[in-house]
Amino acid sequence: MLNKDRHCLEAILEAIERIEEYTADFDNPDDFNEDHRNFDACMMNFIVIGEMVEKLSLDFKSNYSAIDWKNIKGFRN
C-alpha cells in the first residue's frame, strides 16, 4: 500500500470517529439538526471523507472495486 493511500485511509477513519463522537449524545435527528456546532462539524468531516477518497490512488480503488468510491466522494456535495 502506498504511503499516500495509508494517510488517506487514516484521515477517513479519523473523520468517521469524529462523526461518531459528535453524534453519540443525540437521541433523535431533530436534536442533532438543531445543534449547529455538532451538525456543522459532522458535515465538515463528510467533506474530509470525500476529499480523501478522491486522493486515493487508482490502483487502491481498483483493488477494492466493490466499494462505491464515486458515491462516497459524491456524498460530500
C-alpha positions as CSV (number, residue, x, y, z in Angstrom):
1,M,0.0,0.0,0.0
2,L,1.3,3.4,-0.9
3,N,2.0,5.8,2.0
4,K,-0.4,8.3,0.4
5,D,-3.2,5.8,0.5
6,R,-2.4,4.9,4.1
7,H,-2.6,8.6,5.0
8,C,-5.9,9.0,3.2
9,L,-7.4,5.9,4.9
10,E,-6.2,7.1,8.3
11,A,-7.8,10.5,7.7
12,I,-11.1,8.8,6.7
13,L,-11.1,6.7,9.8
14,E,-10.4,9.7,12.0
15,A,-13.3,11.6,10.3
16,I,-15.6,8.7,10.9
17,E,-14.6,8.5,14.6
18,R,-15.3,12.2,14.9
19,I,-18.7,11.9,13.4
20,E,-19.5,9.1,15.8
21,E,-18.3,11.2,18.7
22,Y,-20.2,14.3,17.7
23,T,-23.5,12.3,17.2
24,A,-23.3,10.0,20.2
25,D,-25.3,12.0,22.7
26,F,-28.3,12.7,20.4
27,D,-31.5,10.8,20.9
28,N,-33.1,11.9,17.7
29,P,-32.3,13.6,14.4
30,D,-34.2,16.8,15.3
31,D,-32.0,17.5,18.3
32,F,-28.9,16.9,16.2
33,N,-30.1,19.2,13.5
34,E,-30.7,22.0,16.0
35,D,-27.2,21.7,17.4
36,H,-25.5,23.8,14.8
37,R,-22.0,23.2,16.1
38,N,-22.1,19.4,16.1
39,F,-24.1,19.3,12.8
40,D,-21.6,21.6,11.0
41,A,-18.7,19.6,12.4
42,C,-20.1,16.4,11.1
43,M,-20.8,17.9,7.7
44,M,-17.1,19.1,7.5
45,N,-16.0,15.5,8.3
46,F,-18.1,14.2,5.5
47,I,-16.3,16.6,3.2
48,V,-13.0,15.3,4.5
49,I,-14.1,11.8,3.7
50,G,-15.0,12.7,0.2
51,E,-11.7,14.6,-0.3
52,M,-9.6,11.7,1.0
53,V,-11.5,9.2,-1.2
54,E,-10.6,11.4,-4.2
55,K,-6.9,11.4,-3.3
56,L,-6.7,7.6,-3.0
57,S,-4.7,6.1,-5.9
58,L,-6.5,4.5,-8.8
59,D,-4.7,1.2,-8.0
60,F,-6.0,1.1,-4.5
61,K,-9.6,1.9,-5.6
62,S,-9.3,-0.8,-8.3
63,N,-8.2,-3.4,-5.8
64,Y,-11.3,-2.6,-3.8
65,S,-13.7,-2.1,-6.7
66,A,-16.7,-3.5,-4.7
67,I,-16.7,-0.2,-2.8
68,D,-18.7,2.5,-4.4
69,W,-16.0,5.2,-4.4
70,K,-17.8,7.5,-6.7
71,N,-20.9,7.8,-4.4
72,I,-18.7,8.2,-1.3
73,K,-16.9,11.0,-3.0
74,G,-20.1,12.5,-4.3
75,F,-21.8,12.4,-0.8
76,R,-19.7,15.5,0.2
77,N,-21.6,17.5,-2.4
